[in-house]
Amino acid sequence: MNNPVSIQRSVVSGQRSVVSGQWSAVSGQRSVVSGQLMLFKSTDLVAWHRLEACDVRHKLIRDTLIAECLHNPHEWDLRDSQSREL
């Protein structure tokens, strides 16, 4: 018969290895599933940084346009002359 204590110990050590695997997966050094080193592709990192830069750029453009509209509302009137007469 198997000793229940030894079975319980193996389960606990298995849980520890899973926790350790999850920690290393969070740090980006190991994959929990395969246990092999897992590095992010440089193209993915470049794409992510481009996305962030694009998002920041669009927010700056938007904020600049809003500030200019508030500062000079007549210059930024987008209605045509017919709608102004109504």
Secondary structure, DSSP 8 states (H G I E B T S, - for coil): ---HHHHHHHHHHHHHHHHHHHHHHHTTSB-TTT-SB----HHHHHHHHHHHHHHHHHHHHHHHHHHHHHH-TTTT--S-HHHHH-
